[in-house]
Amino acid sequence: MTHEQHQSAAPEPDSTDLPAFEAAYQAAQKGLAEGGIPIGAALARDGVVIASGHNERVQKADPVAHGEMSALRAAGRQRSY
């Protein structure tokens, strides 16, 4: 697969993605307010956000405390995801 083909394989975002984008943005803002790096992540299913998280590398002095990991942990704490 060429670089151009790989780039075109990604789906285009649509209106069902907006709640996840907003949740990730809000999570990033929370990280910034805590004095960290403004990176957020969100997990969604069928347009419904099931978890979000933010980068806490600075706050926790933890090189693997990425926003994605925080979101996955939050999803894992739910009864059903």
N, C-alpha and C positions, 0 to 999 in steps of 0.2 A: 504494500500500500504506500503510495507516495505521500509526501507531506501535505499536498493540496487535498488529496482524497481523505486523509485523516481529519483535516480541519473541517471538511464539509460533512463529516459523519455525525457531528454533534447536533442534537436537536435544537431548534430555535426556542428560546423561552416564550411562554405565552402568559395569559392573565392568570392561569392556575398556579404559576410560579411566584406571583407577586407576594403572597403571604410569607413564603419562605425567604424571599429576598428581604422583606421588611423585618422579619425576625432576626435574620443574620445581621442586618444593619443595626438594629437595636442592641443586639448582643455586643457588637463591635463598639458601640457608643458606651456601653457599660464598662467594657474593658478599658477604654480610654479614660473614663471618669475615675477608675481605680488606679490610674497612673501607668497602665500597661499599654501594650501595642493594640491598636484598634482593628482587630480581626475577629469576625464572628462567623458562626456556622449554624446551619439549621437543617434538620431532617424533616421531610414532608412525605406524606402518602396521599395521593389523589387530591392534592391542593390543600391538605390540612397539615399544619405544622405539628409534629409529634414531639420534637425536642429542639433545643437550641443551646448554644454554648459560646464562650468567648475565650480568646487567648489569655492565659494566665502565666506565661513564662516569666515575666518580670515580677509579678506579684508573689509568686511562689518560688522564685529562683529555681524553676524546674524546666529544663530544656525540652521536655516532651509535653508540656501542658498546653498543647495547641487547642484552638477552638473546636476542631473536628473531634478531638478526643473528649472534650467536655460535653459536646452534643451527644456523642455515642454513649457516654456514661449516663447522661440524663435520660436517654431513651431506654437504656437497660434497667433503670430504676422503676419503670412503669410496669404495671401488671400485664399489659398487652401492647405490643407495638408491632 
